[in-house]
Amino acid sequence: MTIVSPETSHALSADLFAFQGQLTAEEQLVLVELREFLDEHVRPFADDWWERAESPRHLLRRFGELGILGYGFEETRPFASSSAFRNWIGLELARCDPSTAVLVGVHVGLGMGSIALGGSQEQRAEWLPRLASGELIAAFGLTEPDHGSDTARGLATTAERRGDEWVLNGAKRWIGNGTFADVIVIWARDLADDSVKGFLVRTPASGLTATKIDRKISMRSVENADIELVDVVVPERDRLQRASSFRDVARVLRHTRLESAWHAAGVSMGAFEAALAYAQSRTQFGRPIASFQLVQQKLADVATNITATLAIDMAASRLSDDGQLDEQHSSLAKAFAAGRLRQSVALCREIAGGNGVQLDAGVARYFGDAEAIYTFEGTHEMNSLILGRALTGIAAFIS
């Protein structure tokens, strides 16, 4: 394949093979508009939000006005679009600010995605337009204090039906947007049949307490919460009507796992751009460090990682468009992308030297935030085991 100039198709400098050029002209124009918005309204403030551990939740309303929250759903999309385009939106967000990408990813991919895949037509009609506009904010509650990777078998939060209502009891941890969401999708195990069901918990709710998790080194601008549920009552009409097992949860995660792989590409790009600018401006021994062979080797390695990640992400998105995306595809994409991300941000931090551990050099925020991406949406080990099961036909998960 011929390497295309970054100037063509509004391509980014780190998109050496101009993958963005495979999108339609209409899709690319949306990305250019989003990029301009982020450069004006997010990039100048992202370090301060990160340092103060403050969520830029106000942006969701602005993103709703831009229309970027509703492309994945028939009820709210302005035009039919590709999976690559919708995920490239996440890439652009992550390239500018990973925490903002997660703020949107939780709201759209996990929150709206659960309603779209597990909700009835009536539930979709009630919730998706208001969430797509940014009027309401969504969160997603699956992970628990004692159950992360093993939630498929060990979910401890319970749901008990009492007439036309359900009573939820349990706890959730690491719930993004959890302190300020208007609706939280809570996954709980039905005491009657031991199956996993989803519930739309409107906030504030009696018996629900959300406490912000502090002292983080990664995704500091994401307000994760510990959530306690004590006899929280949810009407039957707010149970996700088409979600009746953990397989339905897995359908949601299949797509958000791919989204995380795209986020990884975006974070790598952001770190690469910051490291390249630093190397071109930083002078040692009388010349820019970008002229040193070892620095160029680091930049080349990062650019190669980004290119390989984008190639896998684009291929997985094509499978999604064709309705053929399976667990092993999204797990492979996420595991590869997150692993290369971790390597790439470390190289970018090295290029910035001692200054790389401080926010002003432009790399540290990406370096810190990469650790969360490496772990959430399935750890590297769990995604490797999902792929291993597909390759061998043998499940190696500990029972």
N, C-alpha and C positions, 0 to 999 in steps of 0.2 A: 504494500500500500504506500502511496506517495504521501509524504508529510506535507500537510496543507498549511499555508501561512495563517497565523492566528488572526490576522485582520479579516479573513474571509468569514462570512456567516456570523459575525460578531463573536468569534471564538475567543476563549480565554487563553492567556499565554501558556498555561499548563496543559491545555487541551491540544497537544501536538498533532494528533491525528484528526482534529476537527470533528470529533464525534457529534458536537452540537449541530453541525451542518446536516446531520441526518434527520433532524426535526423539520417540521413544516415551517414555512415562512411565518405563518400566524403564531405558531408556538414560540419561535425565536423572538418575535417582537414582544411577546409577553415577558420573556426572560430579560430582555434588554430594559424594559420598563421597570421590572422588579429590581434589577441590578442598580439602576439609577436611584430608586427609592431607598435601597439598603445603604448605598454610599452616602446618602444625605441624612437619613433618619436613624440608622443603626450603627454603622461603622464608627462615627465619632464618639459614641457613647458606650460602646460595648465593654471596653476595659473598666470603665467606672462601675457599670452594672455588675460586672464580674467581681471587682474588688469589694463592693458593698454587699454581694450576694443578694442582689435585688432583681426580681423578675420583671422584664419589660412587657408585662401582660397587656399594657395599653396598646401594644402593636397589633393584637388580634383584631381589634375593630378596624384598624387601618388596612390590615391584610384582607379583611372582609370587603372593604371598599375597593381594593385592587382586584378582587375576585379570585385570589389564588387559593382560597380555602375550599372551594366547591367543585373543582374540576373532576374529581373522581366519582361524582354521583349524578345520576340522570336528573334528579330533581333540581340540581343547582349548577350544572355545568353550562357555561356560555357557548361552548362548542365541544364536539367530540374530540378527544385528544389521546395521545399515546401514553403508555406507562412510562416511557423514557422521559417524556416532557414533564409529566407530573412529578416524577422523582428528581428531575433536574431542578425543579423548584426547590426541593429539599437541599440539593447540592448547593444552589446559590445561597440559601439561608446559612448553611453550615460553613461555606467558604467565607462568609462575612462574620458570622457569630454562631458557633455550635449550640450555645444555650438557646438562642432564638429558634434554631432549627428544631430542637427538642420540644420547646414550647408549642410550636406548630404541629410537630409530629405526633405528640401525645393527643392534642386536640383533634386533629384530622385523622391520622392513621389509626390510632387506638380507639379514640372516643367515637368519632363519626363512623369509622370503619366497623366498629362493633354493631352500631345501630343499623348500618347499611346491610351487613351480612346476617345479623341475627334478629333484626327487628321486623315487625309486620309492616305492611304498606302504610297503615295508619301511623305507626311510630316513626317511620321514615318521613312522612309528610309533616308530622308535628315538630320533629327535632332538626332534621338536616338543614332546612332553609335558615333557621335562626342560628344554628351553629356556623353555617357557611358565611353568614353576614358578620360574624364576630359579636353579635348581640349577646350570645350565651357562650360559655366556655366549658369544655368537657375535660374529664380526667378518666383514668382507667385503673381499676384496682384488682390486680391479680396476685402479685408477689406478697408474701407474708413474712413476719419476723422470723419464723422457723422454717419457711418453705420458699425456695427460689427455683432452682433447677428442677426440683421434684414436685412441683405443684400439680402435675398431671395425676400423680398418685397420692399426694399428701395434703391436698387443700384442706385446711382446718376450718375456715369460715363456713358457717352453716346457714341454711335457709329452711325454715319450717312454715308450711302452709297452715293458715288458720282461716278457713272460710275464703273470702275474697281478698285476703291479705297474706303477705309473707313477713316473717320476722327473721331478721338477719342478726347474727352474733359472730364476732371474730375480730381479727385485726389485719391490717394491710401495711406494707412498708415500701418506701421508695416510690410513692405515688406522685408522679409529676403533675403539676397544676393542682395538687390535692388541697391546698390551703385556700384556694379562691375559685375553684370550679363551681359552676351552677348545676352541673349534673355529673355524677361519678358512676361509671359502669362498674358495678361490683360483681365479681364472680364468686359464687358460693356453692357448697355441696348440699343438695337436697337431702334432708334427713330421711325422707320417705323412700326414695329409690337410689340414693347414693350417686346420682348423676350431677354434673356441674351445670348450673344455670346462671344466666346473666340478669342483672337487675339495674334499672335506671333509678339511682338514688338522687332525688332532688334536694339541693341544699338551700338553706340549712335544714337539717333533719334532726328530730329529737333522738338522742342516743348516739349521734355521730360526732366524734371529736377528731379534728385534723390538727396536727402539731408539726410545724416546720422542722425539718432536719437540718441542723447547722454543722459547722466545723468540717465542711467538705473541701477537698482539694481539686475536685473536678466538677464541671457543669455547675459552677457556683451561682450562676444566674437562673438556674432552674430551681423552682421552689418544690422540692420533694417533701412529702409528708408521711408521718406515721398516722394511720387512721385506726381509730377504735370504733367498733360497732357494738352497741349494747341495746338489744331489743329494738332495733331500727325497723319500723314498719313500712313496708312497700306494698302498694296496691297491686293486684294481679295485672292490671292494665299496664304497669310499668315493668313487668317481667318481659325480657326479650323473647318474643313469641316464637322465634325460629332458632333459638339457641338452647339445646337440650343435652349437650355433652361436651367433654373437653375437646372433641374434634372440632367443634365450632369455634372454640378459643384458638385452636391451632390454625384455623383458616384465616383468622385475623392476623395472627403472628407471622404467618407465611409472607404476607405482604409488607408488614412493618419491618420484618427482618431484612427484606430486600431494600426497603427505604433506609435502613441503617447502613447498608453497604454503600448506598449513594451518599449518605451523610459522611461516611469515611472518606470518600473521594473528595468531597467538598472541603473537609477539614484539612486534608493533605494539601489541597490546592492553596488554601489560605495560608498555611504554614510555609509552603514553597514560595509564594509570592512575597511574603514578609522576609524570608531568609534571602531570597535573591536581591531584593531591594537593599537589605542590610549589607550583603556582600559587595554590591556595586558602590555603596557609599562609604563603607568602612575602609580606612587606609592603615596599613601596617607595612613596615619596611619600605616606606616610600611609594607604595602603589596599592590600588584596591585589592582586597583579599579575593575578589572574584577572579583575579588573574592567576591565582595559585592553583596548581594542578589538583591538590587534595580537596580544595573547596569545590572545584568544578566536578570532581568525581562524586561528591556528596549530592550536588544539585542534579547530576545526571541520574543517580540512583533514585532520587525522589521522583523525578520526572518519569522514569521508567515504571516505578510503582504506581503512580497515578494513571499512566496509560494502560497498564495491565488491569487495574481495578475498573476503569471505565469500560474496557472491552468486555469484561465479565458482567458488569452491571447492565450494559446495553443488551447483551445476549439474554440475560435473565428477564429484562423488561419485554423483549420480543416474545419470550415464552408466556409472560403474563398476558400480553395482548392477544395471544392465540389460545388462551385458556389452558395452557399446558404447564404453568409454573407449579412445581411440587415442592415439598419440604426440602428435599436434598438440594434443589437448585438455589433456593434462598439461603439455606444454611451454608452451602459452598461459597456463595457470593459474600455473605456476611463474614464468615471466618477468614476468607482470603483478604477482603478489604480491610478488616480490623487489624489483622496481623501486619499488613503492609503499612497501614496508618501508623501503628505504634513505631515501626522502624523509621518511617519518614519524618515524623515530628521529632524524633530523637536526633536525626541527622540535621534537621533544620535548627534545632536548639544548639547543636555543636557548632554550626556555622556562626551563630551569634555569640559564641564563646561565653564568657562570664555574664555579659549583658543579656544573654538569652534566658536567664532565670528571672528577669524583671520585665514587667508588662510593657514598658516603653519601647523595647526592641521589636515588639510585634509578634513574637513567636510563643511566648510563655502561655498565653491563654489557650492556644491550640494544643500545646504540649500537655497541659493539664487536662483539658476536656477529652483528649483522645482516650484516656484511661476509662472513662465511663462508657464510651462507645465500644471499647474492647470487651466490656463485660455485659452491658444490657442487651436486650433482645436475643438472649441466649449466649452463654459464655462461649469462649473459643472451644472449650472441651466438649460442651453439649452439642454445638453445631458440628464438630468433627464426628461425634458419635452418631448423629442423625445421618450424616453423609456415609459413615461406615456401615450403618444398617442398610442403606440403599445399595451399597456396593456388594455386601456379603450376604444379605438376607438374614443376618443374625443381629438381634438387638443386644448390645453390650452394656446397656444401662444397668446400674446396680439395683436389684429388686429387694 
